Amino acid sequence: MDDVPCLRVSPCQTQHFRCYLQSRGFFDNRFSLVKQPDGTVLLPLLASSLPQLELQALKMSSGSDVCDLTWSQSPLKQRKEKGRTGGNKLERTLQELLERQGERWTEELRRDLPRGFQRHGDLILLGDNCFTLPLWSKTGDQLWTAVTKALGAQRLAKMSRISKDGFRTPVVTMLLGDNSWVTHVDNGISYEFDVTKCMFSAGNITEKLRVAGFDCRGETVVDLYAGIGYFTLPYLVHAKASHVHACEWNPDAVAALQKNLKVNGVSDRCTIHQGDNRQVQLCNMADRVNLGLIPSSEDGWPIACRLLKKTTGGILHIHQNVTSPIQRAAVRDGTPQVSPKKADREVWQAWADDTANRIASLLQDLCGAPWLINIQHIEHVKSYAPHLNHVVLDLDCRPS
């Protein structure tokens, strides 16, 4: 089972938050809420609701200190499914469509329906693991009209893969509708982009919310891998950075970024540097550098070190996909020695320690004197598979 997004709340606020989430259609009724060992409660959320979840406003309105987004898997118990009579609307709609054309509905067809999708305003973006059977092609354009209507949208697209063009351009086909530009609202920030040319990752919502909670007033921030503004915009809109230098080499992403800066009213506090960030002529000017590239931002480490202010230093936010070795649990007296979660965290810590040492070496080579490097925090963003995790290292770097 994939990780499930959850709102972690205090027990005395559980009913309040649950009623609110249910009223907004955010609560995932497939799962039971779970009480954690520390007394807090996990309320399961629909992944599609995350962009509309304004966490800061919710926290302020409730007056609660405990209100944050987390991802969980093992503690959540999936509710027993009710009989399939009634089913979901998409399944019923397509079953009726095929039966009108003289085709028989089968379990194989049901398994070929989309298990999930991305919703961007009135456009639904399907993945490549659905509608793969030859029978669907017999229905013609009626299929896509029916799917779009059943999912409550007006436009439909399907992504087949990610291009290996260096820009991670999605290979997307518009199935219904001509205009491929969409607007996605995420924590009060509007992101506009062309789904056929730019990616949008809902999975990093927790990190965007964390960045939104930073206090960057008076700071100059460099976003080395800006994209359409995933982190650039939270730094400007919510964290109130004085200025952000956004580096991006994909011209389609730059076009979207320019539009998003204008739409969110922060164009005057951002400078875009289009092209390879290794060629950017900036140095000794950043209080904070965001390295939001996965699976690894290692190529950007020397650039980030050059960007930090030499007199005061700053903070590096280093993203990485960290793989933990799959271990057979050593058992002594019937008890496993290390839990999988603890084993993962030990690997993250080892990676963070090694990264801190390498950054220290880069800064000493650059400045000719040692720097004080402190691991402030290791943030778990998302799990892609067992033992494969997207983490962020907050590294405080100061000249000694």
KATA-V701766 format. One record per residue. SS is DSSP state (helix for helix, strand for strand, loop for the rest). PSI is psi in whole degrees, 0 to 359 (NA if undefined). D_FIRST is the distance of its C-alpha to the first C-alpha in Angstrom with 2 decimals. Layout:
SS,PSI,D_FIRST
SS,PSI,D_FIRST
This chain:
loop,137,0.00
loop,157,3.82
loop,144,6.60
strand,128,8.47
strand,138,12.21
strand,149,14.50
strand,121,18.26
strand,123,19.66
strand,166,22.96
loop,152,25.72
helix,326,25.96
helix,344,29.26
helix,3,27.81
helix,311,24.68
helix,321,26.42
helix,310,28.03
helix,322,24.90
helix,316,22.97
helix,319,25.93
helix,312,26.16
helix,320,22.53
helix,323,22.87
helix,330,26.24
helix,356,24.95
loop,24,21.98
loop,337,19.56
strand,133,17.92
loop,102,14.58
loop,355,15.74
loop,342,12.55
strand,154,11.95
loop,148,14.65
loop,155,16.29
strand,135,16.37
strand,130,19.45
loop,161,19.32
loop,331,21.81
loop,5,24.02
loop,343,24.43
loop,165,22.59
strand,138,20.14
strand,123,16.81
strand,115,16.92
strand,137,13.75
strand,151,14.76
loop,131,14.31
helix,327,13.74
helix,345,16.83
helix,346,18.88
helix,318,18.72
helix,334,21.80
helix,356,23.81
loop,105,22.99
loop,90,26.20
helix,317,25.26
helix,316,28.74
helix,321,30.54
helix,318,28.25
helix,318,28.90
helix,319,32.60
helix,331,33.03
helix,338,31.47
loop,16,33.45
loop,141,30.56
loop,337,30.02
loop,105,26.37
strand,88,24.41
strand,163,21.94
strand,134,18.64
strand,168,15.83
strand,135,12.12
strand,158,10.17
loop,291,7.04
loop,326,8.56
loop,339,11.40
loop,129,10.00
loop,125,10.62
strand,131,9.80
loop,150,13.30
loop,134,14.69
loop,140,15.27
loop,166,18.96
loop,152,20.87
loop,357,20.50
loop,125,24.13
loop,317,24.33
loop,196,20.93
loop,164,20.22
helix,320,23.17
helix,315,22.23
helix,316,21.75
helix,317,25.02
helix,314,26.86
helix,328,26.09
helix,316,26.79
helix,321,30.14
helix,313,30.88
helix,321,30.49
helix,328,32.39
helix,334,35.22
loop,11,35.49
loop,14,35.76
loop,151,32.34
loop,134,30.24
loop,133,26.68
loop,165,24.36
helix,328,20.82
helix,321,20.71
helix,319,21.65
helix,320,19.04
helix,343,16.26
loop,6,18.10
loop,157,17.73
loop,133,15.94
loop,342,12.35
loop,169,13.26
strand,168,16.43
strand,136,18.55
strand,121,21.38
strand,93,24.52
loop,238,27.21
loop,14,28.28
strand,133,26.50
strand,129,23.12
strand,113,21.72
strand,156,19.61
loop,184,17.70
loop,3,19.04
loop,29,16.60
loop,160,18.28
loop,48,21.82
loop,345,22.45
loop,143,24.45
helix,332,28.26
helix,327,28.87
helix,326,27.68
helix,339,30.57
helix,341,33.05
helix,347,32.32
loop,209,33.59
helix,344,33.27
helix,329,32.74
helix,309,29.07
helix,328,28.46
helix,317,30.70
helix,317,28.83
helix,314,25.35
helix,315,26.76
helix,317,28.46
helix,329,25.56
loop,5,23.37
loop,37,26.30
loop,180,27.28
loop,339,30.43
strand,154,29.32
strand,137,26.68
strand,163,25.71
strand,132,23.40
strand,128,22.42
strand,325,22.66
strand,178,22.41
strand,128,23.66
loop,148,27.31
loop,44,28.64
loop,6,31.61
loop,343,31.04
loop,358,30.21
loop,42,26.59
loop,129,27.93
strand,144,25.47
strand,99,26.70
strand,137,26.51
strand,127,28.46
strand,123,29.70
strand,330,29.41
strand,123,31.18
loop,154,33.40
loop,322,35.35
loop,121,34.74
loop,5,31.65
strand,137,32.16
strand,163,29.81
strand,126,29.75
strand,120,26.62
strand,126,27.28
strand,110,25.29
loop,42,26.48
loop,3,29.89
strand,134,30.24
strand,127,30.83
strand,119,29.55
strand,136,31.29
strand,164,30.52
strand,114,30.76
loop,340,27.36
loop,354,29.04
loop,341,30.14
loop,148,27.89
loop,152,24.23
loop,121,22.67
loop,111,19.59
helix,342,18.01
helix,340,15.64
helix,21,18.72
helix,322,19.69
helix,322,19.52
helix,323,22.00
helix,323,24.18
helix,323,24.40
helix,315,25.35
helix,320,27.98
helix,335,29.28
loop,354,30.00
loop,154,32.21
loop,100,35.97
loop,22,37.37
loop,132,40.71
loop,1,43.44
loop,149,41.05
strand,124,40.99
strand,141,37.49
strand,125,36.72
strand,105,33.46
loop,337,33.52
loop,76,30.78
loop,328,31.25
loop,225,29.78
loop,4,30.35
loop,22,30.52
loop,309,26.95
loop,333,28.44
helix,314,32.12
helix,315,32.07
helix,324,30.44
helix,322,33.00
helix,311,35.77
helix,313,34.85
loop,316,33.39
loop,348,34.25
loop,38,37.75
loop,143,38.42
loop,318,42.07
strand,142,41.30
strand,130,38.44
strand,116,39.13
strand,118,36.39
strand,130,36.24
strand,134,34.72
loop,351,35.77
loop,114,34.13
helix,328,36.89
helix,321,34.59
helix,322,32.54
helix,318,35.90
helix,318,37.10
helix,320,34.10
helix,316,34.51
helix,317,38.18
helix,319,37.45
helix,324,34.81
helix,319,37.23
helix,315,39.84
helix,323,37.70
loop,5,36.62
loop,33,40.21
loop,18,39.81
helix,327,41.45
helix,349,44.38
helix,19,42.29
strand,136,40.50
strand,125,41.88
strand,132,39.99
strand,100,40.62
strand,134,39.76
loop,188,39.42
loop,123,38.34
helix,345,37.92
helix,345,39.67
helix,1,42.78
loop,130,42.70
loop,65,45.96
loop,145,44.73
loop,156,45.16
loop,48,45.89
loop,356,44.72
strand,137,41.13
loop,341,40.10
strand,137,36.43
strand,128,34.63
strand,123,31.10
strand,73,29.57
loop,50,26.41
loop,130,25.80
loop,153,22.85
loop,344,22.23
strand,142,25.54
loop,18,28.47
helix,325,30.76
helix,338,33.36
helix,354,33.91
helix,312,34.67
helix,324,38.41
helix,316,38.71
helix,319,37.07
helix,321,39.49
helix,330,42.40
helix,331,41.42
strand,144,41.42
loop,128,44.66
loop,333,46.83
loop,327,48.56
loop,344,45.70
loop,203,42.50
strand,199,39.20
strand,135,35.42
strand,132,33.06
strand,101,29.41
strand,117,27.91
strand,147,24.48
strand,142,22.85
strand,116,19.72
strand,126,19.96
strand,127,18.68
loop,138,18.71
loop,140,19.93
loop,118,17.78
loop,145,19.90
loop,124,20.53
loop,121,20.78
loop,129,24.49
strand,130,25.40
strand,126,28.68
loop,34,29.89
loop,6,26.54
strand,127,24.81
strand,142,22.54
loop,316,24.54
loop,131,21.93
loop,153,18.45
helix,319,15.81
helix,318,15.88
helix,322,19.67
helix,319,19.87
helix,315,18.06
helix,327,20.49
helix,323,23.38
helix,319,22.67
helix,318,22.51
helix,319,25.79
helix,319,27.38
helix,318,26.57
helix,317,27.98
helix,316,31.07
helix,318,31.72
helix,317,31.31
helix,319,33.70
helix,320,36.22
helix,323,36.12
helix,319,36.58
helix,319,39.46
helix,318,41.05
helix,318,40.78
helix,323,42.36
helix,319,45.12
helix,323,45.97
helix,319,46.05
helix,347,48.11
loop,15,50.07
loop,153,49.16
loop,150,46.25
strand,155,43.68
strand,120,41.84
strand,126,38.08
strand,127,35.82
strand,108,32.04
strand,318,31.50
strand,148,27.74
strand,117,24.47
strand,127,21.84
strand,119,18.12
strand,309,17.20
strand,152,13.68
strand,129,11.30
strand,334,11.11
strand,167,9.72
loop,127,10.26
loop,13,13.88
strand,110,14.44
strand,140,15.21
strand,117,17.47
strand,160,20.10
strand,130,23.50
strand,121,26.59
strand,113,29.38
strand,115,32.54
strand,122,35.88
strand,117,38.72
strand,140,42.35
strand,139,45.64
loop,NA,47.28
